[in-house]
Amino acid sequence: MRASSLIVLAALAPLPALAQGVVDRAEVTVRSGRHPTFTRLTFALPEGMTWQLGRAGGGGYRLLLDRPAQFDTSSVYQRIGTDSVAALVAGPSDLRLDLGCECYAEAFMATPQLLAIDLRPGKPPASARYEQPLQAAAEPHALPAHDDRIDAAVPLVFRPRPTPEPDLSVLEAALIESFARAAAQGLVDPAAPVQTQTVAAAPPLVAPPDQPADAGPVTEAVVAVPGVAAQTSLDRDTGRPAPDRLSRAGEECLPDAGFDFAQWGNGLTLQDAIATGFGALYTVNEAVTREGVATLARSYLHFGFGREAAAITALYPLPDAGVARLAALGRIIDEDLVAPPMFAAQQGCLGAVSLWSALEADALPPLRSEDRIALINALRDLPEPLRGQMGLRLARLFLQVGEVETAQSVMAIGSTAHTFGSEGVASLIADHLGGAAAALSVLRQAQGEGGVLEADSLLAVVDAILVRQEIPPEALLEMVAAARYGARGTAQGADLAAAQTRMLLARSDLATAKAFLSQIDLGLTASGLRDLRDALLSAQAASLPDLAFLTEALSTDAATVGGAAGNAVARRLIDLGFADQALVFLTPAADGPDMAERRYLRAEASALTGQATIGLAALTGLSDPRAEALRLNLSDPVMAVDGDDRAWRSGDWGALAQTDDTLIRAAALEMAAPAPAATSVDSIAQAEALLGDAAAARALANDLLGRFAPPR
């Protein structure tokens, strides 16, 4: 029985094969969850590991294991703030919990390998068991293999298979993963005091399938043959849609019975619902029923476990439209891609499917008033906590199309305003109504109340501010930096690093942005890092003083620069008279509009360096006024509009002596004239003549300085 259960759960959370060899330190993954009356930490312990919990110095707690362990705490602060757990300090075989509140700890075994520690506010009661100081040399005590405070662990009642028992070490990790998700979300809770003696296993919630009297009617089924499945029953859940209910695409709308989440686990605990689903999966004849697969998937969906629901349907791939829709719902709940889309053709329907069509597309179609009503009604009909999770996503979609008031209405439904991540959506609404200052005020209030600032919400606020080309507040920059530190090593951490860089650039803090991008632990992809460095280089080309810009540009490898940034650098170099260096940045190919601009810049730089052939080749096929002016300059430099400018930059005084510009011609003649021989001043007349020449030279220099803008 145990082997078969674990084999199935391997499909629910596929894991890579274990590395060969002996592992000296067991890995213990720590998860977290924030709840109205407590904060929970869960620890996935290896089989046979025992533990002790007691007080540590400074008022915190210390968890001691009986063997060396590697604690993975990377995801802890993505779900909780530091108001309860100020810090986690890992040792070779222990973990110290530094508290940020006046609270006490309760601990219980959610499963034989899953330890849960709840931190509750207030002073510890007299019955608190973990208030004694814990000595490092103490021997950990073994707890019972099962904690009878849980009404029933999630039962797995698959019948054994006539196959050799496999190595279950990897599969057990999958079991722990599913329990950890449930426990961290508060779906596995104690109901009675802990007993330290061994207790008898609770009776099964569902009678074994070899007891026909309690098994219920045997339904027509498919024998479980690997890789072979056939549909043997109609889709009783969804039925036939009414002919007068059509979507915008002309398809019949799916009836609400196929989305009755509230009834799929109504009145049951998670444990009982999953037990019922597993009990219905097999018949006494060792067959898998369509109804069993659907019941188990619906049980997971009711509690918001989309990944598990999709995995169950994948494990038993019945060619059944209703089961396929359940799998799609599971992927939508966990924000996984549904390919091909399942509900795309249902847009415009006014039933429960309207919500799932919008969430699948991650966008709202053009809305009528009845569409809004349908979406909100579909959300109201969902059970908690699924209603809150989907409510946040729906509110975001309304904000994307500018419907702020509708988003506010969604946030007022059920627990949506108190769901993890709600602070960020509330800040987006405030940003739409009152700008960055209002959004920042909401985030500060949430932070002060111990809320967790979700990465996606912070990123959305940053994007909204940058799209409006506003200067991001410094306090928001600090929030993003703090969130990035907590999410380092994850994809969200990389996204926050990119947002932090863009905020620094928007604040014109180029030096800090450059230093930040030089760090090696940002988690950015190669292309993402290049894009941010290009943005920095473009900002430097636009705003740095001449000398500082030249220092940056001339030390940059042009081959590593993107199209837009290369063009910005080349433009500034041309303006400063460094056309040769500009051509270096204009040599690599670019795409789209960047390449079009690059052709003009190549022609301009080529004209200044006397490389007419290269410049004319760059203008091939272009006939707009800008191209014609450049072509004229390259073909007839003397008559070109900017011929004097080119001659001035190159010091061609002979050419400038022929120009019609009186000031330029005078300067050229003066520069071309031979320098007078040094003679002694023997008379007042000679001195007056020299003073007159000096005054004339000064006047000429002042006129030239007035003509040309000085360097920055």
C-alpha positions in Angstrom: 0.0 0.0 0.0 2.7 2.5 1.0 4.7 1.7 -2.1 1.8 2.3 -4.5 0.8 5.5 -2.8 4.3 7.0 -3.1 4.6 5.9 -6.8 1.5 7.9 -7.6 2.7 11.0 -5.7 5.9 10.9 -7.8 3.7 12.2 -10.6 2.4 15.1 -8.5 5.9 16.6 -7.9 8.5 15.1 -10.3 12.0 15.5 -8.9 15.4 14.9 -10.4 17.2 11.7 -9.6 19.3 11.6 -6.5 23.0 12.2 -7.0 25.2 9.1 -6.6 27.3 8.8 -3.4 26.8 9.4 0.3 25.4 12.8 1.4 27.0 13.9 4.6 24.5 16.6 5.5 20.7 16.0 5.0 18.9 18.8 3.3 16.0 20.3 5.3 13.7 22.6 3.4 12.0 25.3 5.4 8.6 26.8 4.3 6.5 29.5 5.8 3.0 30.7 5.9 1.3 33.8 7.5 -2.1 33.3 9.1 -4.4 35.6 11.1 -3.4 34.3 14.5 0.0 32.7 14.0 3.0 32.3 11.7 3.9 28.8 10.6 7.3 27.3 9.7 7.4 23.7 8.3 10.5 21.5 8.1 10.7 18.6 5.8 12.9 16.1 7.8 14.6 13.1 6.4 13.3 9.7 7.5 14.3 8.8 11.0 15.5 12.2 12.0 14.6 13.3 15.5 14.5 16.8 16.9 14.3 19.0 20.0 13.0 22.6 20.4 13.7 24.9 23.2 14.6 28.4 24.2 17.9 30.0 22.9 19.7 33.0 24.1 18.1 36.4 23.4 14.5 35.2 23.8 14.4 33.1 20.6 14.1 29.4 20.0 16.6 26.8 18.9 15.8 23.7 16.8 18.3 20.9 17.3 18.5 17.8 15.0 20.2 14.5 15.7 22.5 14.7 12.7 24.2 17.4 10.5 21.8 19.2 8.2 21.7 21.8 5.5 18.8 24.2 6.1 17.3 25.7 2.9 15.6 28.9 4.0 15.7 30.7 0.7 11.9 30.9 0.4 10.9 31.7 4.0 10.7 35.5 3.7 8.7 35.4 0.4 5.6 34.5 2.5 6.2 36.1 5.9 7.7 39.4 7.1 10.3 39.8 9.9 7.7 40.9 12.5 7.5 37.3 13.8 10.8 35.7 12.6 13.4 38.4 12.7 16.2 36.1 11.5 17.1 32.5 10.9 20.7 31.5 11.9 21.7 28.0 10.8 24.4 25.9 12.4 25.8 22.4 11.6 22.8 20.6 13.0 20.7 23.4 14.5 18.6 26.4 13.5 18.2 29.4 15.8 14.9 31.4 15.4 15.4 35.0 16.4 12.0 36.5 17.2 10.7 39.9 16.2 7.7 39.7 18.5 6.6 38.8 21.9 5.4 35.3 21.0 5.8 31.6 21.9 6.2 28.4 19.9 4.1 25.4 19.5 5.3 22.4 17.5 3.7 19.2 16.1 4.4 16.6 13.5 2.0 17.1 10.6 3.2 13.9 9.1 5.9 11.4 10.2 8.5 13.5 8.3 7.0 17.0 8.4 7.6 19.2 11.5 5.4 22.3 11.9 6.3 25.1 14.3 3.7 27.8 15.0 4.7 31.2 16.5 1.7 32.7 18.3 1.5 36.2 19.8 1.5 36.7 23.6 3.2 35.1 26.6 3.5 31.3 26.7 0.8 29.6 28.6 1.6 27.2 31.5 1.1 24.3 29.2 3.8 25.4 26.8 6.3 22.6 26.2 9.2 24.3 24.6 10.2 27.1 27.0 13.2 25.4 28.7 16.7 26.4 27.5 18.0 23.9 25.0 21.6 22.7 25.6 23.7 22.0 22.5 24.9 18.6 24.0 21.4 17.3 24.8 20.3 14.2 23.0 17.3 14.9 20.8 14.2 12.9 21.8 12.2 10.9 19.4 8.6 12.0 18.8 5.8 9.6 17.9 5.7 8.6 14.2 2.2 10.1 14.0 0.6 13.0 15.9 -2.9 12.2 16.9 -3.9 15.9 17.0 -4.5 15.7 13.3 -7.9 14.1 12.6 -6.4 12.1 9.8 -3.4 12.6 7.6 -4.0 12.9 3.9 -4.7 9.2 3.2 -3.4 7.5 0.1 -5.4 4.3 -0.5 -4.2 3.0 -3.8 -4.3 -0.7 -4.1 -0.8 -2.4 -4.4 0.5 -3.2 -7.8 1.9 -6.6 -8.8 5.2 -5.0 -9.6 8.6 -5.1 -7.7 8.8 -2.5 -5.0 11.0 0.4 -6.3 13.5 2.6 -4.5 11.2 5.1 -2.7 13.7 7.7 -1.6 12.9 10.1 -4.3 9.1 9.4 -4.2 9.0 10.1 -0.5 10.4 13.6 -1.2 7.3 14.1 -3.5 5.0 13.1 -0.6 6.7 15.6 1.7 6.4 18.3 -0.9 2.6 17.9 -1.1 2.2 17.9 2.7 4.5 20.9 3.1 2.3 23.0 0.7 -0.8 22.0 2.7 0.8 22.5 6.1 2.4 25.9 5.3 -1.0 27.2 4.1 -2.7 26.1 7.4 -4.7 23.2 5.9 -3.1 20.7 8.2 -3.7 21.6 11.9 -3.6 20.0 15.3 -6.9 19.3 17.0 -5.8 17.8 20.4 -2.7 17.9 22.7 0.4 16.1 21.6 0.9 12.6 23.0 4.4 11.5 23.5 3.6 7.8 23.5 3.0 5.8 20.4 -0.7 5.9 19.3 -2.6 3.6 17.1 -3.2 4.5 13.6 -6.6 6.1 12.9 -9.1 3.9 11.1 -9.3 4.5 7.4 -11.8 7.1 6.3 -12.7 5.0 3.2 -13.2 1.3 3.4 -10.7 -0.7 1.5 -11.8 -1.7 -2.0 -11.8 -5.4 -1.1 -15.0 -4.9 1.0 -17.8 -4.9 -1.5 -20.5 -4.2 1.1 -19.1 -0.7 1.7 -17.6 0.0 -1.7 -20.8 1.2 -3.3 -21.9 0.3 -6.8 -19.3 -0.8 -9.2 -19.2 1.6 -12.2 -18.1 0.7 -15.7 -14.3 1.3 -15.7 -11.1 1.1 -17.6 -8.5 -1.4 -16.6 -5.4 0.5 -15.6 -3.0 -0.5 -18.4 0.0 1.9 -18.8 -0.4 4.1 -21.9 -3.9 2.9 -22.7 -7.1 4.6 -21.8 -10.6 4.9 -23.2 -13.6 7.0 -22.4 -16.5 4.9 -21.1 -18.9 7.5 -19.6 -20.5 10.8 -20.6 -19.4 14.1 -19.2 -22.1 14.1 -16.5 -20.7 17.2 -14.8 -20.9 19.6 -17.7 -23.7 18.1 -19.7 -24.9 19.7 -22.9 -24.9 23.5 -23.0 -28.1 25.4 -23.9 -28.2 26.2 -27.6 -29.1 29.9 -26.9 -25.9 30.5 -24.9 -23.2 31.3 -27.4 -19.8 32.9 -27.0 -18.4 35.6 -29.2 -16.8 32.9 -31.3 -20.1 31.2 -31.8 -19.4 28.2 -29.5 -21.9 26.9 -27.0 -21.1 28.2 -23.6 -20.1 25.6 -21.0 -22.6 25.3 -18.1 -21.8 26.3 -14.6 -22.0 22.7 -13.3 -18.5 22.2 -14.7 -17.1 25.0 -12.5 -18.9 24.2 -9.2 -15.8 24.5 -7.0 -17.8 25.2 -3.9 -19.5 21.8 -4.0 -16.5 19.8 -4.9 -15.2 19.7 -1.3 -18.1 21.3 0.6 -18.1 20.5 4.3 -14.9 18.3 4.1 -11.5 18.9 5.4 -8.6 18.6 3.0 -7.7 15.2 4.4 -11.2 13.8 4.1 -11.7 15.2 0.6 -8.5 13.7 -0.8 -9.2 10.4 1.0 -12.6 10.3 -0.7 -11.0 11.0 -4.0 -8.4 8.3 -3.7 -11.0 5.9 -2.5 -13.1 6.4 -5.6 -10.2 6.1 -8.0 -10.1 2.3 -8.1 -12.9 -0.3 -8.2 -12.7 -3.7 -6.6 -11.7 -5.1 -10.0 -8.5 -3.1 -10.0 -9.8 -0.6 -12.6 -9.5 3.2 -12.8 -12.8 5.0 -13.2 -13.3 8.3 -15.0 -15.4 9.4 -12.0 -12.5 8.5 -9.6 -10.0 10.6 -11.5 -12.4 13.5 -11.8 -13.4 13.4 -8.1 -9.8 13.4 -6.9 -8.9 16.3 -9.3 -12.0 18.3 -8.1 -11.0 17.7 -4.5 -7.6 19.3 -5.1 -9.1 22.1 -7.1 -11.6 23.0 -4.3 -8.7 23.7 -2.0 -6.6 25.6 -4.6 -4.1 22.8 -5.3 -3.9 23.2 -9.1 -0.6 21.5 -9.6 -1.8 18.3 -8.0 -5.1 18.3 -9.9 -3.3 18.6 -13.2 -0.8 15.9 -12.3 -3.5 13.4 -11.4 -5.2 13.9 -14.8 -1.8 13.5 -16.5 -1.2 10.3 -14.6 -4.4 8.8 -15.9 -4.7 10.4 -19.4 -8.4 9.6 -20.2 -9.7 10.9 -23.5 -12.4 12.8 -21.7 -13.3 16.4 -22.3 -14.5 17.0 -18.8 -11.2 15.7 -17.3 -9.2 17.8 -19.7 -11.1 20.9 -18.5 -10.2 20.0 -14.9 -6.6 19.7 -15.9 -6.7 23.1 -17.5 -8.3 24.6 -14.4 -5.5 23.2 -12.3 -2.9 24.8 -14.6 -4.7 28.1 -14.5 -4.9 28.1 -10.7 -1.1 27.7 -10.5 -0.5 30.2 -13.3 1.0 27.6 -15.7 0.6 27.8 -19.4 -2.4 26.1 -20.9 -1.4 25.0 -24.4 -3.5 24.9 -26.5 -5.9 27.2 -24.7 -8.9 25.4 -23.3 -11.4 28.3 -22.8 -10.3 30.9 -25.4 -13.4 30.4 -27.5 -15.6 30.9 -24.4 -15.1 34.7 -24.3 -18.4 36.5 -24.2 -20.1 33.7 -22.2 -22.0 35.0 -19.1 -21.5 32.0 -16.8 -18.8 30.8 -14.5 -16.6 30.0 -17.5 -16.1 33.7 -18.1 -13.7 34.0 -15.1 -11.6 31.1 -16.2 -11.4 32.3 -19.8 -10.1 35.6 -18.6 -7.6 34.1 -16.2 -6.3 31.7 -18.8 -5.7 34.5 -21.3 -4.3 36.8 -18.5 -6.3 39.6 -20.2 -9.8 40.9 -20.4 -11.7 41.2 -23.7 -13.7 44.3 -24.5 -16.3 44.3 -21.6 -20.0 44.9 -21.6 -21.8 45.6 -18.3 -23.1 42.0 -18.3 -19.5 40.7 -18.7 -18.4 42.5 -15.5 -21.4 41.1 -13.6 -20.6 37.6 -14.8 -17.0 37.8 -13.8 -17.8 39.1 -10.3 -20.5 36.5 -9.8 -18.2 33.7 -10.8 -15.6 34.9 -8.3 -18.2 35.2 -5.5 -19.2 31.5 -6.1 -15.6 30.2 -5.4 -14.7 28.8 -2.0 -12.1 30.3 0.2 -9.1 30.5 -0.1 -9.4 30.0 -3.8 -11.7 33.1 -4.0 -9.0 35.3 -2.6 -6.2 34.0 -4.8 -8.3 34.4 -8.0 -9.7 37.7 -6.8 -6.3 39.3 -6.8 -5.6 38.2 -10.3 -8.9 39.4 -11.5 -8.4 42.8 -9.9 -5.1 43.1 -11.7 -6.8 42.4 -15.0 -9.3 45.1 -14.4 -6.5 47.5 -13.5 -4.7 46.7 -16.8 -7.8 48.0 -18.7 -8.2 51.0 -16.5 -11.2 49.9 -14.6 -10.1 51.0 -11.2 -13.6 51.1 -9.5 -14.3 47.5 -10.7 -10.9 46.4 -9.3 -11.9 48.0 -6.0 -15.2 46.1 -6.0 -13.3 42.8 -6.6 -11.0 43.5 -3.7 -14.0 43.9 -1.4 -15.2 40.3 -2.1 -14.5 37.7 0.5 -11.0 37.4 1.7 -9.4 39.0 -1.3 -8.3 42.1 0.6 -6.5 39.8 3.1 -4.9 37.3 0.8 -1.2 37.0 0.4 -0.2 39.7 -2.1 -3.2 42.0 -1.5 -1.0 44.8 -0.3 0.5 45.1 -3.8 -2.8 45.2 -5.6 -4.1 47.8 -3.1 -1.0 49.9 -3.9 -1.7 49.6 -7.6 -5.2 50.9 -7.1 -3.8 53.7 -5.0 -1.3 54.5 -7.7 -4.1 54.8 -10.3 -6.1 57.1 -8.0 -3.4 59.2 -6.4 -0.1 58.5 -8.1 3.2 57.2 -6.7 2.8 59.0 -3.3 -0.5 57.2 -2.6 0.9 53.8 -3.7 3.9 54.3 -1.4 1.6 55.2 1.5 -0.3 51.9 1.1 3.0 49.9 0.9 4.4 51.6 4.0 1.2 50.9 6.0 1.3 47.3 4.9 5.0 47.0 5.9 4.3 48.6 9.2 1.6 46.1 10.0 3.9 43.2 9.2 2.6 42.5 5.7 4.8 40.9 3.0 5.4 43.1 0.0 5.0 40.6 -2.8 7.6 40.9 -5.6 5.0 40.9 -8.5 3.1 43.8 -6.9 6.2 45.8 -6.2 7.3 45.3 -9.8 3.9 46.4 -11.1 4.0 49.6 -9.1 7.6 50.3 -10.4 6.5 49.7 -14.0 3.5 52.1 -13.6 5.7 54.8 -12.3 8.4 54.4 -14.9 5.8 54.3 -17.8 4.7 57.7 -16.6 8.4 58.8 -16.7 8.2 59.9 -13.0 11.1 59.8 -10.7 10.7 56.8 -8.3 10.6 57.7 -4.6 13.6 56.7 -2.7 11.5 54.8 -0.2 10.1 52.6 -3.0 13.7 52.0 -4.1 14.6 50.8 -0.6 11.5 48.4 -0.6 12.6 46.9 -3.9 16.2 46.5 -2.6 14.9 44.7 0.5 12.6 42.4 -1.4 15.4 41.6 -3.8 17.7 40.6 -1.0 15.0 38.3 0.4 14.4 36.7 -3.1 18.0 36.4 -4.1 18.7 33.3 -6.1 15.2 33.1 -7.6 13.7 34.4 -10.8 11.8 37.0 -8.9 15.1 38.2 -7.4 16.4 38.7 -10.9 13.3 40.7 -11.9 13.7 42.9 -8.8 17.4 43.5 -9.6 16.3 44.7 -13.1 13.7 47.0 -11.5 16.2 48.3 -9.0 18.6 49.2 -11.9 15.8 50.9 -13.9 14.8 52.9 -10.9 18.4 54.1 -10.3 18.6 55.2 -14.0 15.3 57.0 -13.7 16.7 58.8 -10.7 19.9 59.7 -12.7 22.0 57.9 -10.2 24.3 56.5 -12.9 27.3 55.8 -10.6 25.2 53.7 -8.2 23.6 51.9 -11.2 27.0 51.1 -12.6 28.3 49.7 -9.3 25.1 47.7 -8.8 25.4 46.0 -12.2 29.0 45.0 -11.4 27.8 42.6 -8.7 27.9 38.9 -9.6 25.0 37.6 -7.6 22.1 39.4 -9.3 20.8 36.3 -11.0 20.3 38.1 -14.3 20.4 36.2 -17.6 23.1 37.2 -20.1 20.6 39.0 -22.3 18.9 40.7 -19.4 22.3 41.9 -18.1 23.2 43.2 -21.5 19.9 45.1 -21.8 20.5 46.8 -18.5 24.1 47.7 -19.4 22.8 49.2 -22.7 20.3 51.3 -20.8 23.1 52.5 -18.5 25.3 53.4 -21.5 22.5 55.2 -23.2 21.9 57.2 -20.0 25.6 58.0 -19.8 25.7 59.2 -23.4 22.7 61.5 -22.7 23.8 63.1 -19.5 27.5 62.6 -18.5 30.0 65.5 -18.9 32.2 65.3 -22.0 35.3 63.9 -20.3 33.4 61.4 -18.1 31.4 60.2 -21.2 34.6 59.8 -23.3 36.2 57.8 -20.5 33.2 55.4 -20.4 32.7 55.2 -24.2 36.3 54.7 -25.2 36.7 51.9 -22.6 33.7 50.0 -23.8 33.8 47.0 -26.2 31.6 48.0 -29.1 30.9 44.4 -29.9 29.0 44.0 -26.6 26.7 47.0 -27.1 23.2 46.7 -28.5 21.7 48.7 -31.4 20.0 51.6 -29.6 22.9 52.1 -27.1 25.5 51.9 -29.8 23.7 54.6 -31.8 23.4 56.9 -28.7 27.1 56.6 -28.1 28.0 57.2 -31.7 25.8 60.3 -31.9 27.5 61.8 -28.9 31.0 60.9 -30.3 30.2 62.5 -33.6 29.0 65.7 -31.9 32.3 65.8 -30.0 34.4 65.4 -33.1 35.3 61.7 -32.6 33.9 60.4 -35.8 36.5 57.6 -36.1 35.6 56.2 -32.7 31.9 56.6 -33.6 32.3 54.3 -36.6 33.6 51.6 -34.3 30.2 51.5 -32.6 28.4 51.7 -35.9 30.1 48.8 -37.5 28.1 45.9 -35.8 24.7 45.0 -37.3 21.5 46.1 -35.6 17.8 45.3 -36.0 14.8 47.3 -37.2 14.6 51.0 -36.4 18.1 50.8 -34.8 19.6 49.7 -38.0 17.8 52.4 -40.0 19.2 55.1 -37.7 22.6 53.4 -37.9 22.8 53.9 -41.7 22.4 57.7 -41.3 25.0 57.8 -38.5 27.5 55.8 -40.6 27.1 58.3 -43.5 27.5 61.3 -41.2 30.6 59.8 -39.5 32.1 58.8 -42.9 31.7 62.3 -44.2 33.7 63.7 -41.3 36.5 61.2 -41.8 36.6 61.5 -45.6 35.4 58.0 -46.2 32.8 58.8 -48.9 32.5 55.3 -50.3 31.4 53.9 -46.9 29.0 56.7 -46.4 27.4 56.5 -49.8 27.0 52.7 -49.4 25.2 53.2 -46.1 22.7 55.5 -47.9 21.9 53.1 -50.7 18.1 52.9 -51.2 17.3 55.9 -49.0 15.8 59.0 -50.6 14.4 61.1 -47.8 15.6 64.7 -47.2 18.0 63.6 -44.4 19.6 61.0 -46.7 19.8 63.5 -49.6 21.6 66.1 -47.4 24.1 63.5 -46.3 24.6 62.3 -49.9 25.3 65.8 -51.1 27.8 66.3 -48.3 29.6 63.1 -49.3 29.5 63.9 -53.0 30.5 67.6 -53.0 32.1 68.5 -49.7 32.9 72.1 -50.7 29.3 73.0 -51.5 27.9 70.9 -48.7 25.9 72.5 -46.0 28.4 71.4 -43.3 31.5 71.6 -45.4 32.9 74.5 -43.3 32.2 72.5 -40.1 34.2 69.5 -41.5 37.0 71.7 -42.6 37.1 73.5 -39.3 37.3 70.2 -37.4 40.1 68.9 -39.6 42.1 72.3 -39.6 41.8 72.8 -43.4 42.5 76.6 -43.3 43.0 76.8 -47.0 39.4 75.6 -47.6 38.1 77.9 -44.9 39.8 80.9 -46.4 37.4 80.6 -49.4 34.2 80.5 -47.4 31.6 83.2 -47.4 31.5 83.3 -43.6 33.4 86.5 -42.7 34.3 85.3 -39.2 35.5 81.9 -40.3 37.5 83.3 -43.2 39.2 85.9 -40.9 40.2 83.1 -38.5 41.4 80.9 -41.3 43.6 83.7 -42.8 45.0 84.5 -39.4 45.9 80.8 -38.9 47.3 80.4 -42.4 49.5 83.5 -42.2 53.2 82.9 -41.2 54.1 83.7 -37.6 56.0 87.0 -37.3 59.6 86.8 -36.3 60.3 87.7 -32.7 61.7 91.3 -32.5 62.5 93.7 -29.7 60.2 96.6 -29.1 62.2 99.7 -29.8 59.6 102.3 -29.9 56.2 103.4 -28.6 54.7 102.9 -32.0 55.8 99.3 -32.2 54.4 98.7 -28.7 51.1 100.2 -29.7 51.0 98.1 -32.9 51.5 94.9 -30.8 48.8 95.9 -28.4 46.5 96.5 -31.3 47.2 93.1 -32.8 46.6 91.4 -29.4 43.3 93.2 -29.0 42.2 92.1 -32.5 43.2 88.5 -31.7 41.2 88.6 -28.5 38.2 90.0 -30.3 38.4 87.3 -32.9 38.7 84.6 -30.2 35.7 86.0 -28.4 33.6 86.0 -31.5 34.6 82.4 -32.2 33.8 81.4 -28.7 30.4 83.0 -29.0 29.8 81.2 -32.2 30.4 77.6 -30.9 29.0 76.2 -27.6 31.7 75.3 -25.1 32.2 71.7 -24.1 30.1 70.5 -21.2 
